[in-house]
Amino acid sequence: MSVDRRRFLVGASGAVLALPWLDSLHNRAFAQSKPTPPKRLAIVYFSHGLVRTRWMPATTGALPATGPISELLSPLDDLRDHILVLSGLCNPARHIIEGDNHDMANTTILTNARPRSLAIAGGESIDQVAARMLVGRGMTPSALLPVAPGAFYTMFFSRTGDVVSPLTRFSDNPRRAAEALFGALPTEEGGDPAKPSLAQRLRESRSTMIDAVAENLRSVRGRLGAEDRQRLDAHAEHLHALSMRYQVGEAPEVACTQPDYAQIPSVEVALEQAGTRDHETAPAQIDNVVRAFSCDVTRVAAIHFNESEDPSFPWLFDGSRTDCRGSFATWHDMIHFGQPTGSDADAGVANLMVGQRFYIDQLAHLIRRLASTPDIDGTSSLLDNTLVLGMSDFGDEDHGSCNMPVLLAGLGSAIGPGRHLSFDGRTIGDLFGTVLELLGAPAGTTHGLTGPIEWDALENMELWTSSQRPDRYYNGALPI
């Protein structure tokens, strides 16, 4: 007897309805089973790198069992068993055409492609490629959640090098982003009808699912023996009871919940003030990502910090030291001139460290939230099935394109966590090939540029040393 399993097992947002065991199906896989959690990708991106001598662990191999991982990575100390630290990776793609060092780094860091211009990326960013693999029909393709306003998101996140779709980029106001992701509250009488809430959409989808399964049961009943028909009838009664519960608004417990919009900060920041309220917007946007994953609204999301703004981190400093910039006029100057050696003798380094550690604090917050949220199978966490990629564009204070800080977390033991690995002479193409393979792509998958690097054709090569130069844009997945 040939029966299509997909007609009998239908799932939506973590709910799976399975047929009871039927003897006449001859041990085919129709027993009730838990749903399999999907894989997901979460990116945390911040500009301008980290102080080179302060973020990298002192040794390669296993991370220290006690004490700080490194000075800047210390917010991750309690998560060392979940993270993999990567150093030595280079981005030669940013030297393909000459231009502003920051623009060239930003347009290539997530695409590994030749830019269309100084401000427009030349290919798909890694989040968009992953979305094609992971995101199902009807979901948000990917969720770009900025922490602060900015004007040039196409420099980082791009589908084809054109403007990022509004369906992908959400508001930097966390409450507005949540309403767009999960549905707005009902309007007052006489107002425009509100978008159905998340709870309403889930209830409707599950009710439709139940009806579809019930119809399939009726179609196969006549082909079963008496004993199996009794089992099937009992299961049909259970489905009818579920359907009635949904019609009166009851729903079984799931990790996904409707947000309380009153508890989500509504923060409107002008472009010239960007970076002054990140301590409010970043945790709220991270919560939006976790909820979106839990509710299966999307399976790919990115938290994006500073772009071209001049953050001052005022909430981190007291009256005697009002911001991270010290005697320097801008954050840009602070980075390039406040830590040329990363020495304790530099007066600005302490300020800079406080600001840069904030980004690692938020990365740690995302990892903890994913780890504490159950996935749809009820036994694993969201972190167990999510790959977290944290990275920045520069490897040193002088626009260096090597030794960029890269951290991976999640996916259980798949990444071999608890280590620091150095890959001198490898490229971000290698990293992105690895990311895609971890998410289920075939071995040998590439992203962006491939093949030998034509050094004579590249620009601004005074920033390189021969020992840093990789031989190819892509040379195979990283052996992690």
GUKE-862752 format. One line per 8 residues: number of its first residue (from 1); for each residue x negated, y, z of C-alpha. Coordinates in pm, whole numbers, plus 50000, padded with zeros to 5 digits. Layout:
REM GUKE-862752
NUM	X:Y:Z  ...
REM end
This chain:
REM GUKE-862752
1	50000:50000:50000  49837:50323:49886  49908:50631:50101  49738:50969:50076  49608:51060:50422  49623:51431:50343  50000:51413:50304  50032:51288:50662
9	49766:51481:50851  49831:51853:50824  49661:52102:51054  49689:52474:51118  49491:52682:51369  49387:52385:51574  49718:52193:51571  49708:51851:51407
17	50002:51617:51369  49916:51255:51301  50130:50957:51217  50166:50687:51481  49975:50365:51420  50158:50159:51158  50067:49793:51117  50157:49796:50747
25	49886:50049:50673  49629:49776:50741  49399:49966:50976  49369:50270:50753  49266:50585:50941  49612:50699:51045  49567:50684:51421  49625:51004:51612
33	49296:51193:51624  49155:51524:51734  49102:51793:51473  48748:51849:51353  48630:52204:51428  48509:52397:51123  48163:52545:51098  48128:52921:51122
41	47866:53194:51079  47822:53503:51298  47561:53766:51206  47429:54035:51442  47232:54296:51249  47048:54605:51377  46807:54833:51195  46448:54943:51257
49	46317:54620:51407  46186:54561:51759  45855:54653:51918  45631:54389:51766  45420:54320:52073  45722:54305:52303  45975:54079:52135  45765:53783:52022
57	45713:53500:52273  45350:53461:52376  45320:53106:52240  45483:52887:51977  45656:52560:52056  45885:52514:52353  46004:52833:52517  45881:52874:52877
65	46101:52684:53119  46098:52971:53367  46030:53340:53351  46116:53573:53063  46107:53450:52704  45950:53784:52623  45997:54138:52747  46258:54234:52489
73	46425:53892:52467  46471:53866:52843  46854:53910:52817  46850:53565:52653  46658:53394:52933  46961:53202:53063  47044:53099:52705  46702:52964:52609
81	46843:52615:52560  47075:52753:52289  46840:52972:52085  46562:52929:51829  46317:53218:51787  46155:53259:51442  45859:53482:51363  45634:53541:51063
89	45910:53570:50801  45860:53829:50525  46085:54023:50289  45888:54085:49967  46213:54159:49782  46218:54508:49926  45902:54597:49730  46053:54521:49389
97	46127:54884:49317  45977:55193:49473  46183:55410:49704  46256:55501:50062  46124:55227:50289  46444:55206:50491  46674:55200:50188  46474:54926:50020
105	46467:54715:50336  46839:54759:50392  46946:54672:50036  46746:54348:50037  46746:54219:50395  47068:54016:50363  47071:53971:49984  46712:53875:49891
113	46790:54033:49552  46668:54316:49332  46862:54630:49438  47079:54810:49185  46963:55141:49333  46825:55284:49656  47165:55262:49822  47340:54973:49642
121	47250:54610:49697  47188:54399:49389  47356:54073:49485  47567:53886:49735  47471:53909:50099  47436:53584:50291  47768:53636:50473  47959:53641:50143
129	47793:53321:50019  47874:53148:50346  48234:53270:50328  48285:53094:49994  48173:52771:50159  48359:52797:50488  48668:53015:50462  48998:52859:50369
137	49283:52994:50160  49479:53271:50330  49200:53363:50571  49009:53687:50587  48712:53622:50351  48469:53759:50607  48493:54017:50882  48240:54300:50885
145	48285:54476:51219  48073:54791:51250  47979:54914:51595  47954:55276:51475  48058:55471:51165  47833:55473:50861  47839:55563:50496  47627:55298:50323
153	47747:54951:50416  47690:54835:50061  47319:54859:50142  47356:54557:50373  47676:54365:50299  47781:54309:49940  47976:54067:49727  47827:54155:49393
161	47633:54472:49457  47953:54677:49432  48145:54843:49712  48246:54603:49989  48615:54523:49977  48831:54694:50243  48955:54345:50332  48604:54265:50448
169	48499:54584:50622  48708:54663:50928  48723:54981:51133  48446:55076:51376  48733:55155:51615  48776:54817:51793  49150:54855:51849  49218:54941:51486
177	49000:54649:51380  49196:54414:51608  49529:54536:51473  49410:54475:51118  49283:54127:51204  49563:54002:51426  49870:54214:51354  50001:54540:51496
185	50253:54572:51777  50619:54611:51671  50710:54966:51579  50986:55167:51744  51331:55157:51591  51339:55345:51265  50965:55312:51201  50790:55111:50937
193	50801:54736:50997  50489:54612:51170  50264:54345:51029  50361:54011:51189  50165:53951:51504  49911:53675:51533  50143:53473:51755  50425:53508:51502
201	50201:53403:51213  50075:53099:51403  50427:52998:51503  50552:53028:51146  50259:52833:51004  50301:52553:51258  50676:52535:51199  50610:52504:50824
209	50353:52236:50898  50601:52036:51106  50866:52056:50835  50616:51936:50574  50511:51637:50785  50873:51546:50861  50957:51545:50491  50661:51316:50422
217	50779:51079:50694  51123:51054:50535  50975:50981:50193  50773:50683:50315  51021:50534:50565  51199:50315:50313  50876:50132:50225  50801:50020:50581
225	50900:49717:50780  51152:49730:51063  50892:49754:51339  50705:50037:51167  51032:50218:51098  51103:50220:51472  50761:50373:51539  50814:50627:51264
233	51160:50722:51393  51019:50782:51741  50751:51004:51591  51015:51192:51388  51207:51262:51708  50888:51405:51858  50841:51631:51556  51202:51750:51583
241	51145:51840:51947  50833:52033:51854  51021:52219:51584  51295:52321:51830  51031:52447:52077  50879:52670:51809  51221:52806:51714  51279:52926:52072
249	50931:53072:52098  50756:52799:52293  50413:52694:52178  50163:52439:52305  49855:52576:52473  49576:52673:52236  49260:52876:52283  49391:53135:52039
257	49590:53409:52208  49748:53734:52093  49530:54031:52196  49651:54281:52452  49592:54591:52244  49620:54819:52548  49305:54656:52685  49101:54707:52366
265	48922:55043:52360  49033:55285:52090  48713:55475:52016  48695:55731:51737  48338:55850:51675  48234:56110:51418  47945:56020:51191  47720:56280:51351
273	47787:56120:51692  47730:55762:51579  47536:55555:51829  47660:55742:52136  47937:55498:52237  47801:55163:52123  47829:55031:52479  48209:55053:52442
281	48251:54947:52081  47998:54661:52062  48149:54434:52333  48498:54499:52199  48399:54412:51841  48226:54099:51969  48551:54000:52143  48730:54055:51811
289	48489:53813:51643  48538:53546:51909  48916:53578:51887  48906:53567:51506  48706:53242:51522  48929:53093:51790  49242:53173:51587  49082:53063:51259
297	49155:53403:51105  48808:53388:50950  48499:53171:50983  48238:53431:50887  48184:53758:51070  47913:54020:51115  47847:54270:51394  47660:54564:51245
305	47471:54820:51454  47292:55137:51351  47263:55218:50985  47135:55572:50937  47264:55727:51258  47039:55853:51534  47143:55659:51846  47042:55806:52178
313	47185:55539:52415  47294:55810:52662  47471:55559:52889  47136:55393:52964  46956:55697:53103  46998:55928:53403  46968:56305:53418  46591:56304:53430
321	46571:56108:53107  46877:56182:52898  46810:55956:52601  46566:55711:52445  46390:55963:52224  46185:56137:52493  45981:56413:52331  46072:56298:51980
329	46348:56464:51782  46508:56148:51641  46534:55774:51694  46349:55732:51364  46055:55937:51495  46070:55753:51825  46028:55422:51646  45751:55525:51410
337	45549:55749:51638  45651:55660:51993  45510:55308:51975  45230:55297:51718  45046:55042:51929  45319:54923:52162  45092:55010:52452  45210:55086:52804
345	45005:55404:52773  45256:55541:52521  45499:55759:52711  45788:55678:52476  45760:55300:52485  45962:55259:52804  46245:55464:52654  46232:55269:52331
353	46236:54936:52513  46552:55029:52701  46731:55115:52377  46611:54811:52183  46695:54574:52467  47056:54688:52436  47081:54508:52101  46955:54185:52255
361	47202:54231:52543  47486:54238:52291  47353:53935:52103  47345:53751:52435  47701:53864:52507  47822:53715:52178  47647:53384:52247  47795:53363:52598
369	48145:53442:52476  48125:53174:52208  47986:52925:52459  48270:52988:52706  48552:52960:52450  48686:52610:52375  48716:52502:52014  49021:52338:51859
377	48918:51985:51959  48934:52078:52327  48593:51925:52401  48340:52146:52223  48290:52522:52241  48298:52773:51958  47920:52803:51996  47880:52429:51931
385	48026:52483:51584  47901:52835:51504  47563:52939:51369  47460:53276:51513  47200:53470:51312  47045:53775:51478  46794:53979:51279  46655:54320:51186
393	46484:54468:50883  46131:54563:51000  45854:54366:51164  45654:54660:51294  45678:55033:51350  45530:55124:51010  45804:54985:50783  45639:54644:50780
401	45822:54372:50591  45665:54076:50771  45716:53926:51113  46075:54045:51134  46258:53939:51452  46493:53649:51374  46696:53446:51621  46929:53152:51562
409	47174:53008:51813  47457:52757:51821  47545:52444:51622  47450:52226:51916  47119:52048:51858  47119:52106:51480  46879:52401:51502  46648:52238:51757
417	46696:52514:52017  46464:52608:52300  46165:52685:52076  45964:52960:51910  45846:52872:51560  45609:53082:51350  45638:53071:50970  45362:53299:50848
425	45380:53336:50473  45743:53225:50436  46026:53451:50319  46382:53539:50406  46477:53327:50103  46356:53028:50302  46556:53143:50603  46877:53186:50406
433	46837:52851:50232  46806:52700:50580  47115:52885:50704  47327:52762:50415  47208:52403:50454  47289:52413:50826  47640:52523:50731  47684:52229:50495
441	47530:52331:50162  47332:52067:49970  46959:52035:50032  46758:52272:49816  47023:52546:49819  46875:52889:49745  46993:53243:49803  46876:53535:49593
449	46534:53549:49433  46341:53230:49366  46013:53135:49210  45661:53280:49232  45610:53633:49361  45462:53866:49099  45247:54076:49328  45119:54307:49054
457	45475:54418:48982  45562:54511:49341  45547:54859:49498  45404:55000:49824  45174:54706:49871  44946:54893:50110  45172:54764:50387  45069:54405:50322
465	44764:54204:50414  44655:53901:50214  44720:53673:50511  45086:53780:50520  45164:53731:50154  45397:53438:50078  45341:53261:49749  45706:53231:49649
473	46039:53392:49721  46179:53050:49799  45976:52744:49874  46228:52516:50044  46420:52528:50369  46224:52601:50683  46120:52285:50868  46304:52362:51189
REM end
